[in-house]
Amino acid sequence: ALNTQLSYLQQVSLFARHFGKSPDVLGREDIRTYQVYLTNEKKMASGSIHTAIAALRFLYSVTLERDWAPEEVLPFPKKPQKLPIILSPEEVQQFLGCVLNVKHHAILTTCYAAGLRISEAVQLKTTDIDSQRMVIRVEQGKGQKDRYVMLSPKLLEILRSYWKVRRPEAWLFPGDRAGQPITRDAVGQACAKARDLSRLPKPVTPHSLRHAFAVHLLEAGADVRTIQLLLGHRSLATTAHYLRIATNKVCATSSPYELLPRPAPTPPPPAKPQYF
């Protein structure tokens, strides 16, 4: 992906600048020294170190064709396993009600209604909306894969209302620059503004809407395989993480506290101190 290319180039550039040498003359000990530097001196988060190591793995194993075992020379640090904070359907509705710009409202609603990544939503064309088959074509999503997702009748109404106001031509959500789609940063800023207006206590990003899409489908009874196809996940294991969040899965078993006699015994009052 283009973003991955840019990230890898940046990381390799930083690696070369750290030593003031071309990477092709640096060896294993230099790489280990750099890892220690990122961890102990730069105190970078494990996710950022993960990106740097992925870039160096690609450089030495693919570009320079070194015969090293990447996992031995460049081990990945353990990343904290964090679950996303999920908006309830009511919170999604409250949030979207605070997106006042018609274009921003349309694209953020699309992110939720179709479970799109923000990078996929900004690249939508008017021809990708197929109201005859009631599907949205996602062209060259993550991993350079095409897929189709459902087109909600309610979303179709919103997109038609938006089209009547803005009349987009090639790009469904055009940006300020002629011939270019809206930028991810512009959508992110609109999302942050709406989140502040909504006064929701939870963090809200465009990707939060995609997480909510997946969990709400699970809670409505959709199977994991179908959700995997809709999200465009390569691995079913990635989609299965949402099973740890969906309330109908997590709360399917009653707590043993429910088996205790009712009413629960009240604790005795604290003993009064004795004075002599």
C-alpha positions in Angstrom: 0.0 0.0 0.0 1.2 3.6 -0.7 1.1 4.5 3.0 3.2 1.4 3.8 5.7 2.4 1.2 6.0 5.9 2.6 6.3 4.6 6.1 9.1 2.1 5.2 11.0 4.8 3.3 10.8 7.1 6.3 12.0 4.4 8.7 14.9 3.3 6.6 15.9 6.9 6.2 15.9 7.4 10.0 18.0 4.2 10.4 20.6 5.4 7.9 20.8 8.9 9.4 21.3 7.5 12.9 24.6 5.9 11.8 25.4 8.3 9.0 26.0 5.4 6.6 24.2 3.6 3.8 22.1 0.7 5.2 23.9 -1.8 2.8 27.2 -1.4 4.8 25.5 -1.9 8.2 25.3 -5.3 9.8 23.5 -7.3 12.4 25.1 -5.6 15.4 24.2 -2.2 14.0 20.6 -3.3 13.7 20.6 -4.6 17.3 22.2 -1.4 18.5 19.4 0.6 16.7 16.7 -1.5 18.4 18.1 -0.8 21.8 18.3 2.9 20.9 14.6 3.0 19.9 13.6 1.2 23.1 15.8 2.7 25.8 16.7 6.1 24.5 13.8 7.1 22.2 11.4 5.2 24.4 9.2 4.5 21.4 5.9 2.6 21.8 6.0 -1.0 20.8 3.7 -0.2 17.8 6.2 2.3 16.4 9.1 -0.1 17.0 7.1 -2.7 15.2 6.8 -0.5 12.1 10.5 0.3 12.1 11.4 -3.4 12.3 9.0 -4.3 9.6 10.7 -1.7 7.3 14.2 -3.1 8.1 13.0 -6.6 7.6 11.8 -5.7 4.1 15.0 -3.8 3.3 17.4 -6.6 4.2 15.3 -9.6 3.1 13.7 -8.3 -0.1 15.6 -5.2 -1.3 19.2 -6.2 -0.3 18.4 -10.0 -0.4 20.5 -10.9 2.7 20.3 -14.5 3.7 19.6 -13.7 7.3 16.7 -15.2 9.2 14.7 -12.0 9.8 13.1 -13.3 13.0 16.5 -13.9 14.5 18.1 -10.6 13.6 15.0 -8.4 13.8 12.5 -9.9 16.3 9.2 -8.1 16.7 8.5 -6.7 20.2 5.3 -7.9 21.8 2.4 -5.4 21.2 -0.2 -4.8 23.9 -3.4 -6.6 23.0 -6.0 -3.8 23.4 -9.7 -4.1 22.5 -11.3 -1.1 20.8 -13.9 0.9 22.7 -17.2 0.4 21.0 -20.0 2.9 20.5 -23.5 1.7 21.2 -26.1 2.1 18.4 -27.6 5.0 20.3 -24.1 6.7 20.6 -23.5 6.3 16.9 -26.8 8.0 16.2 -26.0 10.7 18.7 -22.6 11.3 17.1 -23.8 11.3 13.5 -26.5 13.8 14.5 -23.7 16.2 15.4 -22.0 16.1 12.0 -23.4 19.3 10.6 -21.7 19.5 7.2 -23.7 17.5 4.6 -20.6 16.0 2.9 -18.9 15.0 6.2 -22.2 13.6 7.5 -22.5 11.5 4.3 -19.0 10.1 4.4 -19.0 9.3 8.1 -22.4 7.6 7.8 -21.0 5.6 5.0 -18.1 4.5 7.2 -20.5 3.1 9.7 -23.3 1.8 7.4 -20.9 -0.1 5.2 -18.0 -0.8 7.6 -15.4 1.0 5.4 -11.9 2.0 6.3 -11.5 5.8 6.0 -8.9 5.2 3.2 -11.7 3.3 1.3 -14.4 5.8 1.9 -12.5 8.8 0.6 -11.7 6.9 -2.6 -15.3 6.1 -3.5 -16.6 7.2 -6.9 -20.2 8.0 -7.8 -20.2 4.9 -10.0 -19.4 2.7 -7.0 -22.9 3.2 -5.7 -25.1 0.5 -7.3 -28.7 1.2 -6.3 -29.9 -1.6 -8.6 -28.1 -4.3 -6.8 -28.0 -2.4 -3.5 -24.3 -2.8 -3.1 -21.2 -0.5 -2.8 -18.1 -1.5 -4.8 -14.9 -1.0 -2.8 -12.2 -0.8 -5.4 -8.6 -1.7 -4.4 -9.1 -1.7 -0.7 -6.4 -2.7 1.8 -4.2 -5.4 0.2 -5.3 -4.2 -3.2 -8.4 -6.2 -3.2 -11.8 -5.3 -4.6 -15.0 -6.3 -2.7 -18.7 -5.5 -2.4 -20.5 -4.4 0.7 -24.2 -3.9 1.4 -25.9 -0.6 0.5 -28.3 0.3 3.2 -31.6 1.8 2.0 -31.3 4.5 4.7 -27.7 5.2 3.5 -28.9 5.4 -0.1 -31.4 8.1 1.0 -28.7 10.1 2.7 -26.4 9.8 -0.3 -29.1 10.9 -2.7 -29.9 13.9 -0.6 -26.2 14.7 -0.4 -25.9 14.4 -4.2 -28.8 16.8 -4.8 -27.0 19.4 -2.7 -23.4 19.0 -3.8 -23.7 17.3 -7.2 -20.4 15.4 -7.0 -19.1 14.1 -10.4 -16.2 11.7 -10.4 -15.3 11.4 -6.7 -18.3 10.8 -4.5 -16.7 12.9 -1.8 -14.5 15.5 -3.6 -11.9 17.6 -1.7 -11.0 21.2 -1.8 -8.4 20.6 -4.5 -9.9 20.3 -8.0 -10.0 16.7 -9.2 -9.0 15.2 -5.9 -11.0 13.3 -3.3 -11.5 14.6 0.3 -8.4 13.9 2.4 -8.4 11.6 5.4 -7.2 14.5 7.6 -10.3 16.5 6.7 -12.6 13.7 7.6 -10.7 13.1 10.9 -11.0 16.8 11.8 -14.8 16.7 11.0 -15.1 13.6 13.2 -13.2 15.3 16.1 -15.5 18.3 15.9 -18.6 16.2 15.9 -17.4 14.2 18.8 -16.8 17.4 20.9 -20.4 18.6 20.0 -21.9 15.2 20.9 -20.2 15.3 24.4 -19.7 11.5 24.2 -17.3 10.2 26.9 -15.8 7.7 24.5 -13.1 8.4 21.9 -14.6 8.6 18.3 -12.6 8.3 15.1 -13.7 7.2 11.6 -12.3 3.7 12.4 -14.4 3.6 15.6 -17.4 3.5 13.2 -16.0 0.5 11.4 -15.5 -1.3 14.7 -19.1 -0.4 15.7 -20.3 -1.8 12.4 -18.6 -5.2 13.0 -19.7 -5.5 16.6 -23.3 -4.4 16.0 -23.6 -7.0 13.2 -22.3 -9.7 15.5 -24.8 -8.7 18.2 -27.6 -8.8 15.6 -26.7 -12.4 14.8 -24.5 -12.2 11.7 -21.9 -14.9 11.4 -18.2 -14.1 11.6 -17.4 -15.4 8.1 -19.9 -13.0 6.6 -18.5 -10.1 8.6 -14.9 -11.0 7.5 -16.0 -10.7 3.9 -17.7 -7.4 4.5 -14.7 -5.9 6.3 -12.2 -7.2 3.8 -10.1 -9.0 6.4 -7.5 -11.5 5.0 -7.6 -13.6 8.1 -10.7 -14.9 10.0 -8.7 -14.6 13.2 -8.7 -10.8 12.8 -12.5 -10.7 12.6 -12.8 -13.1 15.5 -11.4 -10.5 17.9 -14.8 -8.9 17.8 -16.2 -12.0 19.5 -14.5 -10.7 22.7 -16.5 -7.5 22.5 -20.0 -8.4 21.4 -22.3 -8.3 24.3 -24.3 -11.3 23.1 -21.1 -13.4 23.2 -19.5 -11.9 26.3 -22.7 -11.9 28.4 -24.1 -15.2 27.1 -23.1 -16.9 30.3 -24.5 -15.7 33.6 -22.3 -14.8 36.5 -22.2 -17.3 39.4 -23.3 -14.4 41.6 -26.8 -14.9 40.0 -26.9 -18.4 41.6 -26.6 -17.1 45.1 -29.8 -17.0 47.3 -31.7 -13.8 47.1 -31.8 -11.3 48.6 -28.1 -11.3 49.2 -27.2 -11.1 52.9 -26.4 -7.7 54.1 -23.1 -7.2 55.8 -23.2 -6.7 59.6 -22.8 -3.1 60.8 -19.4 -2.2 62.0 -18.8 -2.7 65.6 -18.9 0.5 67.8 -15.6 1.2 69.5 -15.6 0.7 73.3 -14.4 3.5 75.5 -13.3 2.9 79.1 
